[in-house]
Amino acid sequence: MRLDGLSRHRRAIAGIGAAVLFTALAATGCAGDDESNNSAVAGAPTTALPDKPATGTPVRIGFVSTEGGAVVSLPEMRQGAEAAVAYVNKNAGGIAGHPIDLVVCKQQEEPTSATKCANQFVEQKVAAVLSPGTSQGGTILPIVAGAGIPYVTLNGVSPQELTSPDSAALSAGLPGTITAMAAAAKDKGMRTFTLFASDGGGLGALVDAMGAPLFQSAGVTLKVVPIPLGVPDPTPLVTSGLSGKPDGVGVIADAATCTSVYKAIQTTDPAVQKVYIPVCLAPDVTEIIGMDAVRGSTGITATDYLSDRPDTVLYRSVLQTYAPEATVTGAASSGYQVVAALALATRSIQGEVTPASIKEALRTAKGIEMPAGGGVTFTCDGTAVPQMASICSRQMLIGPINDQGVPVNLKVTG
């Protein structure tokens, strides 16, 4: 299935993705700060960890940590990454037998601190740079790539992260989100779907260009309604978007826009079927629109927090052992996933672990299962989304949302 029109919209993705990712990260951080008791995973099984310590010489791996900013600070991402490093080093044999020496650099989602981090990684001669997701990838990547260092991100945003031969963006991003929405609509027997999209940076046009062929292939007619940034009351736009009585609705936007649009949907047509992206399931959003508007709807996610799959049980076990203060359903998962995914993708390395050997291992790794990814796989050979060759997967997860706002009984799409 082709995603016609992606190439001409790469420039738009930078502004859109940065804004949406920035707000999404802030929302996830609030979830982690507010829910320290892990009530959502109470009773979920864990397991004993194996005893397989790494014995080789340490290999330095850089980690971009979003911490200390005036607007967003997500130390749980670093905590999840450090937990994954402890597991890889003490329980999983390291990377090709070598323990990871994690070089953490904290940046504040602005160019000055991001540039400082990139230069620090070059000076420390790290073998790779990992990022759970940042709006500053376009600043960091050129500097580290210029030193021959591969860059691995869980959530690519900038054009550089999505197209550079020195970048691997492990998750599906916006193309995967729209694909998952189309799959959810088809699964629910919908014939028509209205998608409300923040219009900053031309997101509405981009979503329409991506979404129309994907929804058409699923047998669903898509209508995209742009929502201008900062509109005080989207009710008239929502009412117009629902005037044709669509079978389902979704929102692609920041948390504030999710809140205002879903509130208007609840007023206009509370019975319409809904599909939620992760940003719109942040506690800040669900507390306002009400869990009754969310429970039983379809949720899209990139992480399997609650199932009994071995990789998910392992994720919970690693956090319980090495980061017990972190929230399992919060931002720690992103740091964990990007570190654990690198360890899995580099299993083919023999001998010394270098930037070149990591880059080659990523390029040749096929069908690697994302840790705690519910069966989602990634392949970083440029074939997942050819127009954005650094994206390594088209897949995401969909499932019904439980009474705590977490998608469960997940199915892979894409």
C-alpha positions in Angstrom: 0.0 0.0 0.0 1.5 3.4 -1.0 1.4 6.6 1.0 1.1 9.0 -2.0 2.1 12.5 -1.3 4.5 11.9 1.6 7.6 13.2 -0.1 6.2 16.7 -0.8 5.1 17.0 2.9 8.4 16.2 4.6 9.0 19.9 5.4 5.6 20.2 7.0 6.3 17.1 9.2 9.1 18.9 11.0 6.9 21.7 12.5 3.9 19.4 13.0 5.8 16.5 14.5 7.8 18.7 16.9 4.7 20.4 18.3 2.7 17.2 18.6 5.6 15.2 20.1 6.6 18.0 22.5 3.0 18.2 23.9 2.7 14.4 23.9 5.9 14.0 25.9 4.7 16.7 28.3 1.4 14.8 28.8 3.2 11.5 29.3 5.4 13.1 31.9 2.4 14.3 33.8 1.0 10.8 33.8 4.2 9.5 35.2 4.4 12.1 37.9 0.8 11.7 39.0 0.6 7.9 39.0 3.5 6.6 41.1 1.6 3.6 42.5 1.4 1.6 39.2 -2.3 0.8 40.0 -2.9 0.1 36.3 -0.7 -3.0 36.4 -1.5 -4.3 39.9 -1.5 -8.1 39.8 0.1 -8.3 36.3 2.7 -11.1 36.3 6.5 -10.6 36.5 9.3 -13.1 36.3 12.8 -13.7 37.7 15.6 -12.3 35.6 18.4 -14.6 34.2 21.9 -14.3 35.4 24.1 -13.6 32.4 26.4 -10.7 33.0 28.4 -9.0 30.2 32.1 -9.6 30.6 33.7 -7.6 27.8 35.1 -4.1 27.7 32.4 -1.5 28.1 30.9 0.2 25.0 29.8 3.8 25.3 26.2 4.6 24.2 24.8 8.1 24.2 21.3 8.8 25.5 19.4 12.0 24.9 17.4 12.7 28.0 14.7 15.4 28.1 15.2 16.9 31.6 15.3 20.2 33.3 13.3 22.2 30.7 10.9 25.0 31.8 8.0 23.4 30.0 8.7 19.7 29.8 11.0 17.4 31.9 10.8 13.6 31.7 13.3 11.9 34.0 11.3 8.7 33.7 12.5 8.2 30.2 16.1 8.1 31.5 15.0 5.9 34.4 13.6 3.4 31.9 16.7 3.5 29.8 19.0 3.0 32.9 16.8 0.0 33.9 17.2 -1.5 30.5 21.0 -1.0 30.6 21.2 -2.7 34.0 19.2 -5.6 32.6 21.3 -5.9 29.5 24.6 -5.7 31.4 23.7 -8.0 34.4 21.1 -10.4 32.9 21.3 -10.5 29.1 25.0 -10.7 28.2 25.4 -7.1 27.0 25.9 -6.1 23.4 28.0 -8.8 21.7 29.2 -9.6 25.2 30.1 -6.0 26.1 28.4 -4.0 28.9 26.8 -0.7 28.0 28.3 2.4 29.5 25.4 4.8 29.2 26.5 8.4 28.5 23.4 10.5 29.5 23.1 14.1 28.4 20.2 16.1 29.6 18.7 18.7 27.2 15.8 21.1 27.6 14.1 20.8 24.2 15.9 23.8 22.8 18.8 24.1 20.4 21.5 25.3 22.8 21.4 22.4 25.2 20.7 19.9 22.3 23.9 21.1 20.5 25.9 20.8 23.7 24.7 17.2 24.1 25.5 16.3 20.5 29.0 17.7 20.9 29.4 15.8 24.2 28.6 12.5 22.5 31.2 13.2 19.8 33.8 14.1 22.4 33.0 10.9 24.4 33.3 8.9 21.2 30.1 7.0 21.8 29.3 4.1 19.5 25.7 5.2 19.0 23.2 7.9 20.2 19.8 6.8 21.4 16.7 9.0 21.8 13.2 8.1 23.0 12.0 11.1 21.1 12.8 14.7 21.0 11.9 17.8 19.0 15.7 18.5 18.7 16.6 15.6 16.5 17.3 17.9 13.6 19.9 19.6 15.8 21.6 16.5 17.2 21.6 14.2 14.3 23.8 16.2 11.8 26.5 16.7 14.5 26.8 13.1 15.6 26.3 11.7 12.0 29.1 14.0 10.9 31.4 12.1 13.3 30.2 8.8 11.9 28.0 7.9 14.9 24.6 6.3 14.1 21.5 7.8 15.6 18.6 5.6 16.8 15.3 7.1 17.9 12.1 5.5 19.0 10.0 8.4 17.6 11.4 10.3 14.6 10.1 13.8 14.1 12.5 15.9 12.0 13.1 15.4 8.2 16.7 14.4 9.1 15.5 11.7 11.5 13.1 10.3 8.9 15.4 10.3 5.9 19.0 10.3 6.9 21.1 7.1 6.2 22.6 7.6 9.6 19.2 7.5 11.4 17.0 4.6 12.4 13.5 5.6 13.6 12.2 2.4 15.1 8.5 3.1 15.5 5.9 4.0 12.9 5.1 7.6 13.8 2.4 9.5 12.0 2.1 7.1 9.0 1.6 4.2 11.4 -0.9 6.1 13.5 -3.1 6.9 10.4 -2.8 3.3 9.2 -3.9 2.0 12.7 -6.9 4.4 12.6 -8.0 3.0 9.3 -7.6 -0.6 10.5 -9.6 0.3 13.6 -12.4 1.8 11.5 -12.5 -1.3 9.3 -12.5 -3.7 12.3 -15.5 -1.9 13.8 -17.4 -2.1 10.5 -17.3 1.7 9.9 -18.0 3.0 6.4 -17.4 6.7 7.1 -14.9 8.3 9.5 -14.2 12.0 10.4 -10.7 12.9 11.6 -10.1 16.2 13.3 -6.5 17.3 12.9 -4.6 20.3 14.3 -3.9 22.6 11.4 -0.5 23.9 12.6 2.1 23.6 9.9 -0.4 22.1 7.4 -1.1 19.0 9.4 -4.7 18.8 8.1 -3.5 18.6 4.5 -0.8 16.1 5.4 -3.2 13.9 7.2 -5.6 14.1 4.3 -2.9 13.2 1.8 -1.7 10.2 3.9 -5.1 9.1 5.1 -7.4 9.2 2.1 -5.7 6.2 0.3 -5.2 4.3 3.5 -8.9 4.6 4.6 -10.0 3.9 1.0 -8.1 0.7 1.0 -9.9 -0.3 4.2 -13.2 0.4 2.6 -13.8 3.6 4.7 -14.6 7.1 3.4 -12.4 9.6 5.3 -13.3 13.3 6.0 -10.5 15.4 7.5 -11.6 18.5 9.4 -8.7 20.9 10.2 -8.8 22.6 13.7 -6.8 25.8 13.8 -4.2 26.0 16.6 -5.5 28.0 19.6 -9.1 28.1 18.5 -11.0 29.0 21.7 -14.0 26.8 21.0 -14.0 24.1 18.2 -17.7 23.3 18.7 -18.8 24.8 15.4 -16.1 22.9 13.5 -16.9 19.7 15.3 -20.7 20.2 14.7 -20.0 20.7 11.0 -17.6 17.6 10.9 -20.3 15.5 12.5 -23.2 16.8 10.3 -22.9 13.8 8.0 -23.4 11.4 10.9 -20.0 9.5 10.4 -19.7 6.1 11.9 -16.5 7.0 13.7 -14.3 9.9 14.7 -10.7 10.4 15.8 -8.4 13.3 16.7 -4.7 13.9 15.8 -3.5 16.8 17.8 -1.9 18.0 21.0 -3.5 17.2 24.4 -5.2 20.6 24.7 -6.9 20.2 21.3 -7.8 16.6 22.1 -9.6 17.8 25.2 -11.6 20.6 23.5 -12.5 18.5 20.5 -13.6 15.5 22.4 -15.6 17.7 24.8 -17.4 19.1 21.8 -18.0 15.6 20.4 -19.5 14.5 23.6 -21.9 17.4 23.5 -22.8 17.0 19.8 -22.8 13.2 19.3 -21.8 11.2 22.4 -22.7 7.9 20.9 -20.4 8.1 17.9 -17.6 5.5 17.9 -14.2 6.9 18.8 -10.5 6.0 18.1 -7.9 7.6 20.4 -4.2 8.2 19.9 -1.9 8.1 23.0 -1.8 11.9 23.4 -5.6 11.9 23.7 -5.4 9.2 26.4 -3.2 11.3 28.8 -4.8 11.6 32.2 -5.0 15.4 31.8 -7.3 14.7 28.9 -9.4 11.8 30.2 -10.0 13.5 33.5 -11.7 16.4 31.7 -13.7 14.5 29.0 -14.6 11.7 31.4 -13.7 8.0 31.4 -17.2 7.2 30.1 -16.2 8.9 26.8 -13.1 6.7 26.6 -13.9 3.3 28.1 -14.6 0.7 25.4 -13.5 2.9 22.6 -10.5 1.8 20.4 -7.0 3.0 21.5 -3.8 3.2 19.4 -0.5 2.5 21.2 3.1 1.5 20.5 3.6 -0.3 23.8 2.0 -3.4 25.4 2.0 -2.7 29.1 -0.5 -5.3 30.5 -0.5 -8.6 28.6 1.1 -11.9 29.5 3.4 -11.9 26.5 7.0 -12.8 27.6 8.5 -9.5 26.4 5.9 -7.5 28.3 6.3 -9.6 31.4 10.1 -9.0 31.1 9.5 -5.2 30.7 7.5 -5.1 34.0 10.1 -7.3 35.7 13.0 -5.1 34.7 11.3 -2.0 35.9 10.2 -3.6 39.1 13.8 -4.7 39.7 15.8 -1.7 38.5 13.4 1.3 38.5 10.6 0.5 41.0 9.7 4.1 41.4 8.9 4.5 37.6 5.4 4.1 36.3 5.0 1.1 34.1 2.4 2.8 31.9 4.3 6.1 31.7 7.3 7.6 30.0 9.8 5.0 31.3 8.6 2.6 28.6 10.1 4.8 25.8 13.6 4.8 27.4 13.4 1.1 28.0 12.3 0.2 24.5 15.0 2.2 22.6 17.8 0.6 24.7 16.4 -2.9 24.7 15.7 -2.7 20.9 19.3 -1.7 20.2 20.5 -4.7 22.2 18.2 -7.0 20.2 19.1 -5.5 16.8 22.9 -5.8 17.4 23.0 -9.5 18.4 24.7 -10.3 15.1 27.8 -8.2 15.9 31.0 -10.3 16.3 34.0 -8.8 18.1 34.4 -5.1 18.7 31.3 -2.9 19.0 31.9 0.2 16.9 29.7 2.9 15.2 30.2 1.1 11.9 29.3 -2.4 13.3 26.2 -1.0 15.0 25.1 0.8 11.8 25.6 -2.4 9.8 23.7 -4.5 12.3 20.7 -2.1 12.2 20.7 -2.0 8.4 20.7 -5.8 8.1 18.5 -6.8 11.1 15.1 -8.1 9.8 11.8 -8.5 11.7 13.1 -7.6 15.1 10.4 -7.6 17.7 10.0 -4.4 19.6 10.5 -5.0 23.3 7.1 -4.7 25.1 5.8 -4.0 21.6 2.9 -6.5 21.5 4.3 -8.2 18.4 5.3 -5.1 16.5 8.5 -5.7 14.5 11.0 -3.3 12.9 13.3 -3.7 9.9 15.7 -0.8 9.2 16.6 -1.4 5.6 14.5 1.5 4.2 11.5 -0.6 3.0 8.9 0.1 5.7 8.0 3.6 4.3 10.2 4.1 1.2 9.4 7.8 1.1 10.9 8.1 4.6 13.6 5.5 4.5 14.7 5.9 8.1 11.4 4.7 9.4 11.8 1.1 10.4 8.2 0.0 10.9 4.6 0.6 9.7 3.1 -1.3 12.6 1.2 -0.1 15.7 -1.2 -1.7 18.1 -5.0 -1.2 18.5 -7.3 -2.5 21.2 -10.3 -1.6 23.4 -9.6 0.8 26.2 -10.1 -0.4 29.7 -11.5 1.5 32.7 -8.1 3.0 33.4 -7.6 4.5 29.9 -5.1 1.8 28.8 -5.6 -0.1 25.5 -5.7 -3.9 26.1 -6.2 -7.1 24.1 -3.9 -5.6 21.5 -3.7 -6.4 17.8 -0.9 -5.5 15.4 -1.8 -3.3 12.5 0.2 -2.0 9.5 
